Amino acid sequence: MMYRLYREQQLNCDIETAWKFFSSPHNLSEITPESMNFVVLSDVQDEPVFKGMEIDYKVSPLLGIAMRWKTIISQVEEYKSFTDFQKEGPYKHWNHFHEFIPNKDGVLMKDTVDYELPMGILGKIAHQLFVKEKLKSIFDFRYTVLDNLFNHKHN
């Protein structure tokens, strides 16, 4: 069964700033809860994402158990959108579409994640018991970090 997580957030910055931040794989660990032990394993320098880019991660999504996760950037429209697609990892299907829309207040960022869990009925039960809430909490954490980074002026 395919599920969808959708979020949007207004960022008080210009499109160049938003794009530079989100298109760098290294910034992902900054917006992921520490408890997930998220580490970028790939030797990607500070280059922005490009179509075909593969990124390897180590992450502990559940009970501190470390897993490898490999995504491929399947689509990029510079300063507008990009998509990361799970090539190897815990999901049967994971497709995360990132969209950036400039407006009078800065940039409206939209995240659309389509995902499916493995193991049929067990995956459905796991989704109801904890996966749905875990994803929600990760994106809630992201929202707070991004709000602090982009919407609150620091002295």
C-alpha positions in Angstrom: 0.0 0.0 0.0 1.4 3.4 -1.0 1.3 6.2 1.5 2.0 10.0 1.1 3.5 12.5 3.4 3.0 16.1 2.3 4.4 19.2 4.0 5.0 22.8 3.1 6.9 25.6 4.8 7.5 29.2 4.1 11.1 30.2 4.3 12.3 33.8 4.7 15.1 33.7 2.2 15.8 34.0 -1.6 15.6 31.1 -4.0 19.4 30.9 -4.3 19.9 30.5 -0.5 17.1 27.9 -0.3 18.5 26.0 -3.3 22.1 26.1 -2.0 21.0 24.7 1.3 18.7 21.9 0.2 20.6 20.8 -2.8 23.7 19.9 -0.6 23.4 16.4 0.7 25.5 17.4 3.7 22.8 19.6 5.1 20.4 16.7 5.5 22.1 15.6 8.7 21.5 19.1 10.1 17.8 18.8 9.7 17.5 15.1 10.8 17.0 14.3 14.5 20.2 13.3 16.3 18.7 10.1 17.5 18.7 8.8 14.0 22.5 8.8 13.8 22.3 10.1 10.2 25.6 10.1 8.4 26.4 10.8 4.7 28.9 8.1 3.6 29.4 9.2 0.0 32.3 11.4 -0.8 30.1 14.2 -2.2 31.9 17.5 -1.7 29.8 20.6 -1.5 28.4 20.1 -5.0 24.7 20.6 -5.6 22.6 17.6 -6.5 22.4 16.5 -10.1 20.4 13.9 -12.0 22.0 10.5 -11.5 23.9 11.5 -8.4 23.9 8.6 -5.9 24.2 9.2 -2.2 24.9 6.6 0.5 23.9 7.1 4.1 23.9 5.3 7.3 20.8 5.9 9.5 19.3 4.3 12.6 15.5 4.8 12.1 14.4 2.2 14.7 15.7 1.0 18.0 19.2 2.3 17.2 19.8 -0.3 14.5 22.1 1.1 11.8 21.0 0.6 8.2 22.5 1.6 4.9 20.4 3.8 2.6 21.2 4.7 -1.0 19.3 7.3 -2.9 19.6 8.4 -6.4 18.7 11.9 -7.6 16.2 11.0 -10.3 15.1 14.6 -11.4 16.6 18.1 -11.0 15.2 21.4 -12.3 17.6 23.9 -10.9 16.1 26.4 -8.4 12.7 24.7 -8.8 12.7 21.1 -7.7 14.6 17.8 -7.3 13.6 14.2 -6.4 15.5 11.6 -4.4 14.5 8.0 -5.0 15.5 5.2 -2.7 17.7 2.7 -4.6 18.5 0.6 -1.6 17.1 0.9 1.9 14.3 0.1 4.4 11.4 1.0 2.2 9.9 -1.0 -0.7 9.4 2.4 -2.4 10.6 5.9 -1.4 10.2 8.9 -3.7 10.8 12.4 -2.2 9.9 15.4 -4.4 11.3 18.7 -3.1 9.8 21.8 -4.6 10.8 25.5 -4.2 8.4 28.3 -5.2 9.6 31.9 -4.8 7.0 34.4 -3.5 6.8 37.8 -2.0 7.8 36.4 1.5 10.7 34.3 0.3 10.4 30.7 -0.8 7.6 28.2 -0.3 9.1 24.8 0.1 7.0 21.7 -0.5 7.9 18.1 0.3 5.9 15.2 -1.2 7.0 11.8 -0.1 5.4 8.7 -1.6 6.4 5.6 0.2 5.6 1.9 0.6 6.8 -0.5 3.3 7.9 -4.1 2.6 6.4 -7.2 4.1 2.7 -6.8 3.0 0.3 -6.9 5.9 3.2 -6.7 8.4 4.3 -3.5 6.7 0.8 -2.1 7.0 0.7 -2.9 10.7 4.1 -1.4 11.2 3.0 1.8 9.4 0.0 2.1 11.8 2.0 1.3 14.9 5.1 3.5 14.5 6.3 4.3 11.0 3.7 6.9 10.2 4.4 8.7 13.6 8.2 8.4 13.2 8.1 10.1 9.7 5.8 12.8 11.1 8.2 13.4 14.0 11.2 13.6 11.6 9.4 16.2 9.4 8.2 18.1 12.6 11.8 18.3 13.7 12.9 19.5 10.2 10.2 22.2 10.3 11.5 23.5 13.6 15.1 23.5 12.6 14.3 25.2 9.2 12.1 27.8 11.0 15.0 28.7 13.3 17.5 28.8 10.4 15.5 30.8 7.9 12.7 32.6 9.7 14.4 34.0 12.9 17.1 36.6 12.5 20.1 35.8 14.7 22.1 38.6 16.2 
